[in-house]
Amino acid sequence: MSCGACPKQDNDFSMRWRLIKHFVTAHVPGHGKIWQNRFWEHLVRDEEDYRRHLDYIHINPVKHGLAARPEDWPHSSFGHYRDKGWYEPGWGAALPDFVGDFGE
C-alpha cells in the first residue's frame, strides 16, 4: 500500500485509523457520533476477494434500507463497475446469500 503522506513501510493500520478518526472528530464538531466502535483490517488476497468486498460494499445500502437497488444509492461506485461488465443488470435487487458476512 502506498500513500503519499505515509512513511514507507507504514503498515500500522490501527494507529493510522486512530489518528484519522481523532483528526476528523476534532474538526467536525456538532455531528454527534460519526464512527463505528470497531473496524477490522483485511489484506485483499486476490481478484475474487476484491470482488466479494465490492459486492459487500455495493449491497450495504440495500441491506440497511437506504436504497431499493445498489444503483439507486447516489454515493456508490456500483454504476462504474456495472458499466465495466462486472455486474449483470438487476444485480442486488434481491439480497444475495452472502449478506451478513465480513464480521457483522
Beta strands, then each sheet from edge to edge (+ up, - down):
end
